[in-house]
């Protein structure tokens, strides 16, 4: 199973979604997994051991944009959203993966 972002063109613009791609009986089969919005980097897969030391700081009310940027760089996430207004940690039980979504 490979989960990749895919660009989708719609009537009102271009959007990104996560797609599970795999081979079944010699054919490529794609299955919709999740919506990313207009920014493909809005949702990044993370490993729990990478983010656990930073969760308390990320969810504190007084965190600055610079501190958020520092933490994201430490765990290897590139982002171009500015300012970040939402940090969502999503545990996808179906995919058995953990995602960090920035808005």
Beta strands, then each sheet from edge to edge (+ up, - down):
strand 1: 2-10
strand 2: 13-24
strand 3: 27-37
strand 4: 43-46
strand 5: 87-92
strand 6: 97-102
sheet 1: 1+ 2- 3+
sheet 2: 4+ 6- 5+
end
